[in-house]
Amino acid sequence: MNTPIPRPGEHLPGPPPTIDPAGIHAQVDGLLSQLEPVTGAAHGGGDGGTVLSANAQLLEQAHDVLVRALASVDKS
């Protein structure tokens, strides 16, 4: 029973992308540096919902960068 186990990222088309850990760190750090404090938002003040929404989008983008990086590592 030597059935090969598919690895994450193998299904992605094209050659494996190059992996640049410093570039990945820079992308994630750049996104995280844009996060706004939400202390006022937690108390229902001002446009806290807008801040939370913007932060959620930034965190999702950082997550996507990390997921693509992991898929690249798995594919290579």
Biopython code that builds the backbone (N, CA, C, O; Angstrom):
import numpy as np
from Bio.PDB.StructureBuilder import StructureBuilder

atoms = [
    (1, "MET", "N", (0.838, -1.172, 0.000)),
    (1, "MET", "CA", (0.000, 0.000, 0.000)),
    (1, "MET", "C", (0.887, 1.241, 0.000)),
    (1, "MET", "O", (1.001, 1.942, 1.005)),
    (2, "ASN", "N", (1.493, 1.489, -1.116)),
    (2, "ASN", "CA", (2.358, 2.652, -1.259)),
    (2, "ASN", "C", (1.678, 3.739, -2.061)),
    (2, "ASN", "O", (2.260, 4.281, -3.000)),
    (3, "THR", "N", (0.468, 4.056, -1.702)),
    (3, "THR", "CA", (-0.250, 5.122, -2.382)),
    (3, "THR", "C", (0.329, 6.458, -1.931)),
    (3, "THR", "O", (0.384, 6.744, -0.735)),
    (4, "PRO", "N", (0.764, 7.281, -2.897)),
    (4, "PRO", "CA", (1.334, 8.568, -2.487)),
    (4, "PRO", "C", (0.272, 9.475, -1.863)),
    (4, "PRO", "O", (-0.878, 9.512, -2.301)),
    (5, "ILE", "N", (0.682, 10.182, -0.857)),
    (5, "ILE", "CA", (-0.213, 11.117, -0.177)),
    (5, "ILE", "C", (-0.032, 12.483, -0.828)),
    (5, "ILE", "O", (1.086, 12.994, -0.891)),
    (6, "PRO", "N", (-1.131, 13.086, -1.320)),
    (6, "PRO", "CA", (-0.988, 14.413, -1.934)),
    (6, "PRO", "C", (-0.551, 15.437, -0.890)),
    (6, "PRO", "O", (-1.014, 15.423, 0.250)),
    (7, "ARG", "N", (0.344, 16.319, -1.305)),
    (7, "ARG", "CA", (0.833, 17.366, -0.430)),
    (7, "ARG", "C", (0.093, 18.666, -0.719)),
    (7, "ARG", "O", (-0.274, 18.923, -1.866)),
    (8, "PRO", "N", (-0.130, 19.483, 0.297)),
    (8, "PRO", "CA", (-0.798, 20.763, 0.065)),
    (8, "PRO", "C", (-0.020, 21.583, -0.962)),
    (8, "PRO", "O", (1.208, 21.656, -0.916)),
    (9, "GLY", "N", (-0.747, 22.189, -1.878)),
    (9, "GLY", "CA", (-0.135, 23.019, -2.886)),
    (9, "GLY", "C", (0.160, 22.303, -4.188)),
    (9, "GLY", "O", (0.404, 22.953, -5.205)),
    (10, "GLU", "N", (0.144, 20.959, -4.180)),
    (10, "GLU", "CA", (0.433, 20.211, -5.407)),
    (10, "GLU", "C", (-0.605, 20.454, -6.491)),
    (10, "GLU", "O", (-0.314, 20.317, -7.679)),
    (11, "HIS", "N", (-1.796, 20.809, -6.088)),
    (11, "HIS", "CA", (-2.870, 21.026, -7.054)),
    (11, "HIS", "C", (-2.760, 22.372, -7.764)),
    (11, "HIS", "O", (-3.457, 22.614, -8.750)),
    (12, "LEU", "N", (-1.886, 23.249, -7.266)),
    (12, "LEU", "CA", (-1.754, 24.575, -7.863)),
    (12, "LEU", "C", (-1.050, 24.475, -9.217)),
    (12, "LEU", "O", (-0.057, 23.760, -9.350)),
    (13, "PRO", "N", (-1.562, 25.190, -10.219)),
    (13, "PRO", "CA", (-0.950, 25.113, -11.547)),
    (13, "PRO", "C", (0.392, 25.836, -11.605)),
    (13, "PRO", "O", (0.670, 26.722, -10.796)),
    (14, "GLY", "N", (1.204, 25.454, -12.554)),
    (14, "GLY", "CA", (2.460, 26.146, -12.817)),
    (14, "GLY", "C", (3.615, 25.625, -11.988)),
    (14, "GLY", "O", (3.447, 24.763, -11.126)),
    (15, "PRO", "N", (4.789, 26.165, -12.264)),
    (15, "PRO", "CA", (5.976, 25.746, -11.515)),
    (15, "PRO", "C", (5.914, 26.269, -10.086)),
    (15, "PRO", "O", (5.227, 27.251, -9.805)),
    (16, "PRO", "N", (6.625, 25.619, -9.201)),
    (16, "PRO", "CA", (6.605, 26.114, -7.821)),
    (16, "PRO", "C", (7.208, 27.510, -7.747)),
    (16, "PRO", "O", (8.275, 27.753, -8.311)),
    (17, "PRO", "N", (6.542, 28.423, -7.063)),
    (17, "PRO", "CA", (7.064, 29.783, -6.954)),
    (17, "PRO", "C", (8.306, 29.809, -6.063)),
    (17, "PRO", "O", (8.503, 28.932, -5.221)),
    (18, "THR", "N", (9.129, 30.820, -6.265)),
    (18, "THR", "CA", (10.291, 30.968, -5.399)),
    (18, "THR", "C", (9.822, 31.448, -4.028)),
    (18, "THR", "O", (8.808, 32.135, -3.897)),
    (19, "ILE", "N", (10.579, 31.070, -3.028)),
    (19, "ILE", "CA", (10.193, 31.385, -1.652)),
    (19, "ILE", "C", (11.200, 32.377, -1.093)),
    (19, "ILE", "O", (12.399, 32.102, -1.052)),
    (20, "ASP", "N", (10.703, 33.533, -0.662)),
    (20, "ASP", "CA", (11.540, 34.592, -0.108)),
    (20, "ASP", "C", (11.050, 34.910, 1.308)),
    (20, "ASP", "O", (10.172, 35.754, 1.485)),
    (21, "PRO", "N", (11.619, 34.234, 2.321)),
    (21, "PRO", "CA", (11.140, 34.472, 3.692)),
    (21, "PRO", "C", (11.185, 35.945, 4.103)),
    (21, "PRO", "O", (10.271, 36.430, 4.769)),
    (22, "ALA", "N", (12.238, 36.654, 3.711)),
    (22, "ALA", "CA", (12.331, 38.071, 4.089)),
    (22, "ALA", "C", (11.209, 38.872, 3.434)),
    (22, "ALA", "O", (10.655, 39.783, 4.050)),
    (23, "GLY", "N", (10.874, 38.538, 2.197)),
    (23, "GLY", "CA", (9.777, 39.220, 1.515)),
    (23, "GLY", "C", (8.437, 38.939, 2.166)),
    (23, "GLY", "O", (7.589, 39.825, 2.273)),
    (24, "ILE", "N", (8.254, 37.711, 2.598)),
    (24, "ILE", "CA", (7.011, 37.327, 3.278)),
    (24, "ILE", "C", (6.892, 38.089, 4.599)),
    (24, "ILE", "O", (5.833, 38.626, 4.923)),
    (25, "HIS", "N", (7.998, 38.129, 5.359)),
    (25, "HIS", "CA", (8.000, 38.887, 6.621)),
    (25, "HIS", "C", (7.678, 40.354, 6.358)),
    (25, "HIS", "O", (6.893, 40.961, 7.086)),
    (26, "ALA", "N", (8.282, 40.916, 5.326)),
    (26, "ALA", "CA", (8.057, 42.335, 5.020)),
    (26, "ALA", "C", (6.605, 42.595, 4.649)),
    (26, "ALA", "O", (6.027, 43.596, 5.072)),
    (27, "GLN", "N", (6.004, 41.693, 3.854)),
    (27, "GLN", "CA", (4.597, 41.867, 3.475)),
    (27, "GLN", "C", (3.699, 41.822, 4.699)),
    (27, "GLN", "O", (2.846, 42.690, 4.882)),
    (28, "VAL", "N", (3.890, 40.812, 5.536)),
    (28, "VAL", "CA", (3.042, 40.656, 6.725)),
    (28, "VAL", "C", (3.267, 41.828, 7.685)),
    (28, "VAL", "O", (2.308, 42.394, 8.210)),
    (29, "ASP", "N", (4.527, 42.188, 7.911)),
    (29, "ASP", "CA", (4.812, 43.323, 8.807)),
    (29, "ASP", "C", (4.194, 44.613, 8.274)),
    (29, "ASP", "O", (3.669, 45.419, 9.043)),
    (30, "GLY", "N", (4.257, 44.806, 6.956)),
    (30, "GLY", "CA", (3.658, 45.998, 6.364)),
    (30, "GLY", "C", (2.162, 46.058, 6.583)),
    (30, "GLY", "O", (1.612, 47.120, 6.873)),
    (31, "LEU", "N", (1.504, 44.921, 6.444)),
    (31, "LEU", "CA", (0.060, 44.886, 6.666)),
    (31, "LEU", "C", (-0.273, 45.100, 8.138)),
    (31, "LEU", "O", (-1.189, 45.854, 8.467)),
    (32, "LEU", "N", (0.475, 44.435, 9.026)),
    (32, "LEU", "CA", (0.187, 44.560, 10.454)),
    (32, "LEU", "C", (0.487, 45.962, 10.977)),
    (32, "LEU", "O", (-0.137, 46.411, 11.939)),
    (33, "SER", "N", (1.432, 46.649, 10.355)),
    (33, "SER", "CA", (1.748, 48.000, 10.810)),
    (33, "SER", "C", (0.621, 48.986, 10.500)),
    (33, "SER", "O", (0.583, 50.081, 11.062)),
    (34, "GLN", "N", (-0.286, 48.608, 9.619)),
    (34, "GLN", "CA", (-1.408, 49.479, 9.262)),
    (34, "GLN", "C", (-2.610, 49.315, 10.191)),
    (34, "GLN", "O", (-3.590, 50.052, 10.076)),
    (35, "LEU", "N", (-2.537, 48.356, 11.106)),
    (35, "LEU", "CA", (-3.661, 48.134, 12.020)),
    (35, "LEU", "C", (-3.876, 49.349, 12.910)),
    (35, "LEU", "O", (-2.926, 49.959, 13.399)),
    (36, "GLU", "N", (-5.138, 49.684, 13.108)),
    (36, "GLU", "CA", (-5.515, 50.804, 13.971)),
    (36, "GLU", "C", (-5.872, 50.274, 15.358)),
    (36, "GLU", "O", (-6.401, 49.169, 15.475)),
    (37, "PRO", "N", (-5.595, 51.037, 16.399)),
    (37, "PRO", "CA", (-6.026, 50.622, 17.733)),
    (37, "PRO", "C", (-7.556, 50.595, 17.811)),
    (37, "PRO", "O", (-8.227, 51.440, 17.218)),
    (38, "VAL", "N", (-8.086, 49.648, 18.526)),
    (38, "VAL", "CA", (-9.546, 49.512, 18.613)),
    (38, "VAL", "C", (-10.053, 49.745, 20.036)),
    (38, "VAL", "O", (-11.153, 49.309, 20.375)),
    (39, "THR", "N", (-9.290, 50.407, 20.847)),
    (39, "THR", "CA", (-9.720, 50.622, 22.237)),
    (39, "THR", "C", (-11.015, 51.417, 22.303)),
    (39, "THR", "O", (-11.906, 51.064, 23.076)),
    (40, "GLY", "N", (-11.146, 52.486, 21.511)),
    (40, "GLY", "CA", (-12.376, 53.266, 21.488)),
    (40, "GLY", "C", (-13.513, 52.493, 20.853)),
    (40, "GLY", "O", (-14.673, 52.669, 21.225)),
    (41, "ALA", "N", (-13.187, 51.638, 19.897)),
    (41, "ALA", "CA", (-14.211, 50.846, 19.218)),
    (41, "ALA", "C", (-14.842, 49.847, 20.173)),
    (41, "ALA", "O", (-16.022, 49.518, 20.049)),
    (42, "ALA", "N", (-14.054, 49.368, 21.123)),
    (42, "ALA", "CA", (-14.582, 48.380, 22.062)),
    (42, "ALA", "C", (-15.647, 48.983, 22.972)),
    (42, "ALA", "O", (-16.479, 48.263, 23.526)),
    (43, "HIS", "N", (-15.619, 50.292, 23.123)),
    (43, "HIS", "CA", (-16.599, 50.961, 23.977)),
    (43, "HIS", "C", (-17.721, 51.611, 23.171)),
    (43, "HIS", "O", (-18.495, 52.404, 23.706)),
    (44, "GLY", "N", (-17.805, 51.280, 21.915)),
    (44, "GLY", "CA", (-18.892, 51.778, 21.085)),
    (44, "GLY", "C", (-18.731, 53.215, 20.642)),
    (44, "GLY", "O", (-19.705, 53.853, 20.241)),
    (45, "GLY", "N", (-17.533, 53.726, 20.706)),
    (45, "GLY", "CA", (-17.338, 55.126, 20.360)),
    (45, "GLY", "C", (-17.011, 55.353, 18.896)),
    (45, "GLY", "O", (-16.357, 54.521, 18.266)),
    (46, "GLY", "N", (-17.459, 56.466, 18.358)),
    (46, "GLY", "CA", (-17.092, 56.915, 17.014)),
    (46, "GLY", "C", (-17.321, 55.885, 15.934)),
    (46, "GLY", "O", (-18.344, 55.200, 15.902)),
    (47, "ASP", "N", (-16.350, 55.793, 15.053)),
    (47, "ASP", "CA", (-16.479, 54.865, 13.937)),
    (47, "ASP", "C", (-15.689, 53.588, 14.216)),
    (47, "ASP", "O", (-14.900, 53.139, 13.385)),
    (48, "GLY", "N", (-15.908, 53.020, 15.377)),
    (48, "GLY", "CA", (-15.234, 51.787, 15.774)),
    (48, "GLY", "C", (-15.510, 50.643, 14.824)),
    (48, "GLY", "O", (-14.642, 49.806, 14.576)),
    (49, "GLY", "N", (-16.723, 50.608, 14.292)),
    (49, "GLY", "CA", (-17.057, 49.548, 13.335)),
    (49, "GLY", "C", (-16.221, 49.648, 12.080)),
    (49, "GLY", "O", (-15.835, 48.635, 11.496)),
    (50, "THR", "N", (-15.942, 50.867, 11.666)),
    (50, "THR", "CA", (-15.106, 51.078, 10.483)),
    (50, "THR", "C", (-13.684, 50.608, 10.758)),
    (50, "THR", "O", (-13.061, 49.967, 9.912)),
    (51, "VAL", "N", (-13.170, 50.929, 11.948)),
    (51, "VAL", "CA", (-11.818, 50.522, 12.325)),
    (51, "VAL", "C", (-11.736, 48.999, 12.388)),
    (51, "VAL", "O", (-10.790, 48.400, 11.878)),
    (52, "LEU", "N", (-12.721, 48.387, 13.010)),
    (52, "LEU", "CA", (-12.721, 46.927, 13.113)),
    (52, "LEU", "C", (-12.797, 46.278, 11.738)),
    (52, "LEU", "O", (-12.120, 45.282, 11.483)),
    (53, "SER", "N", (-13.608, 46.829, 10.860)),
    (53, "SER", "CA", (-13.734, 46.288, 9.513)),
    (53, "SER", "C", (-12.421, 46.411, 8.743)),
    (53, "SER", "O", (-11.994, 45.472, 8.072)),
    (54, "ALA", "N", (-11.789, 47.577, 8.848)),
    (54, "ALA", "CA", (-10.514, 47.789, 8.160)),
    (54, "ALA", "C", (-9.443, 46.849, 8.717)),
    (54, "ALA", "O", (-8.657, 46.283, 7.958)),
    (55, "ASN", "N", (-9.413, 46.685, 10.040)),
    (55, "ASN", "CA", (-8.452, 45.774, 10.650)),
    (55, "ASN", "C", (-8.700, 44.332, 10.217)),
    (55, "ASN", "O", (-7.760, 43.580, 9.962)),
    (56, "ALA", "N", (-9.956, 43.961, 10.137)),
    (56, "ALA", "CA", (-10.288, 42.601, 9.697)),
    (56, "ALA", "C", (-9.790, 42.354, 8.279)),
    (56, "ALA", "O", (-9.285, 41.272, 7.980)),
    (57, "GLN", "N", (-9.927, 43.343, 7.406)),
    (57, "GLN", "CA", (-9.445, 43.194, 6.035)),
    (57, "GLN", "C", (-7.927, 43.068, 5.992)),
    (57, "GLN", "O", (-7.390, 42.260, 5.234)),
    (58, "LEU", "N", (-7.234, 43.864, 6.803)),
    (58, "LEU", "CA", (-5.777, 43.780, 6.849)),
    (58, "LEU", "C", (-5.319, 42.422, 7.377)),
    (58, "LEU", "O", (-4.376, 41.830, 6.851)),
    (59, "LEU", "N", (-5.987, 41.936, 8.412)),
    (59, "LEU", "CA", (-5.630, 40.621, 8.959)),
    (59, "LEU", "C", (-5.913, 39.510, 7.957)),
    (59, "LEU", "O", (-5.160, 38.540, 7.875)),
    (60, "GLU", "N", (-6.982, 39.646, 7.202)),
    (60, "GLU", "CA", (-7.287, 38.652, 6.169)),
    (60, "GLU", "C", (-6.221, 38.673, 5.076)),
    (60, "GLU", "O", (-5.826, 37.619, 4.578)),
    (61, "GLN", "N", (-5.758, 39.852, 4.704)),
    (61, "GLN", "CA", (-4.702, 39.945, 3.692)),
    (61, "GLN", "C", (-3.411, 39.313, 4.208)),
    (61, "GLN", "O", (-2.735, 38.602, 3.465)),
    (62, "ALA", "N", (-3.064, 39.562, 5.465)),
    (62, "ALA", "CA", (-1.869, 38.954, 6.053)),
    (62, "ALA", "C", (-2.010, 37.437, 6.092)),
    (62, "ALA", "O", (-1.052, 36.711, 5.826)),
    (63, "HIS", "N", (-3.194, 36.967, 6.419)),
    (63, "HIS", "CA", (-3.463, 35.535, 6.433)),
    (63, "HIS", "C", (-3.272, 34.940, 5.036)),
    (63, "HIS", "O", (-2.675, 33.873, 4.890)),
    (64, "ASP", "N", (-3.779, 35.631, 4.010)),
    (64, "ASP", "CA", (-3.633, 35.153, 2.636)),
    (64, "ASP", "C", (-2.162, 35.071, 2.227)),
    (64, "ASP", "O", (-1.763, 34.132, 1.539)),
    (65, "VAL", "N", (-1.358, 36.046, 2.644)),
    (65, "VAL", "CA", (0.076, 36.017, 2.347)),
    (65, "VAL", "C", (0.700, 34.772, 2.962)),
    (65, "VAL", "O", (1.489, 34.084, 2.315)),
    (66, "LEU", "N", (0.347, 34.483, 4.211)),
    (66, "LEU", "CA", (0.907, 33.319, 4.888)),
    (66, "LEU", "C", (0.423, 32.009, 4.272)),
    (66, "LEU", "O", (1.196, 31.058, 4.160)),
    (67, "VAL", "N", (-0.827, 31.950, 3.880)),
    (67, "VAL", "CA", (-1.356, 30.734, 3.247)),
    (67, "VAL", "C", (-0.642, 30.482, 1.921)),
    (67, "VAL", "O", (-0.261, 29.349, 1.626)),
    (68, "ARG", "N", (-0.460, 31.538, 1.117)),
    (68, "ARG", "CA", (0.262, 31.375, -0.161)),
    (68, "ARG", "C", (1.698, 30.938, 0.089)),
    (68, "ARG", "O", (2.230, 30.114, -0.654)),
    (69, "ALA", "N", (2.324, 31.472, 1.115)),
    (69, "ALA", "CA", (3.705, 31.084, 1.443)),
    (69, "ALA", "C", (3.772, 29.611, 1.826)),
    (69, "ALA", "O", (4.664, 28.888, 1.382)),
    (70, "LEU", "N", (2.833, 29.172, 2.644)),
    (70, "LEU", "CA", (2.813, 27.759, 3.035)),
    (70, "LEU", "C", (2.552, 26.850, 1.846)),
    (70, "LEU", "O", (3.166, 25.790, 1.729)),
    (71, "ALA", "N", (1.656, 27.252, 0.971)),
    (71, "ALA", "CA", (1.384, 26.462, -0.226)),
    (71, "ALA", "C", (2.623, 26.392, -1.116)),
    (71, "ALA", "O", (2.890, 25.361, -1.733)),
    (72, "SER", "N", (3.378, 27.487, -1.180)),
    (72, "SER", "CA", (4.606, 27.506, -1.968)),
    (72, "SER", "C", (5.634, 26.550, -1.396)),
    (72, "SER", "O", (6.296, 25.824, -2.139)),
    (73, "VAL", "N", (5.768, 26.547, -0.084)),
    (73, "VAL", "CA", (6.713, 25.653, 0.558)),
    (73, "VAL", "C", (6.295, 24.207, 0.345)),
    (73, "VAL", "O", (7.136, 23.357, 0.051)),
    (74, "ASP", "N", (5.019, 23.921, 0.486)),
    (74, "ASP", "CA", (4.536, 22.562, 0.309)),
    (74, "ASP", "C", (4.679, 22.077, -1.128)),
    (74, "ASP", "O", (4.893, 20.890, -1.376)),
    (75, "LYS", "N", (4.560, 23.007, -2.072)),
    (75, "LYS", "CA", (4.626, 22.633, -3.480)),
    (75, "LYS", "C", (6.069, 22.408, -3.928)),
    (75, "LYS", "O", (6.315, 21.643, -4.860)),
    (76, "SER", "N", (7.012, 23.061, -3.279)),
    (76, "SER", "CA", (8.408, 22.945, -3.716)),
    (76, "SER", "C", (9.070, 21.702, -3.147)),
    (76, "SER", "O", (10.245, 21.451, -3.414)),
]
sb = StructureBuilder()
sb.init_structure("model")
sb.init_model(0)
sb.init_chain("A")
sb.init_seg("    ")
for serial, (resi, resn, name, xyz) in enumerate(atoms, 1):
    if name == "N":
        sb.init_residue(resn, " ", resi, " ")
    sb.init_atom(name, np.array(xyz, "f"), 0.0, 1.0, " ", f" {name:<3s}", serial, name[0])
structure = sb.get_structure()
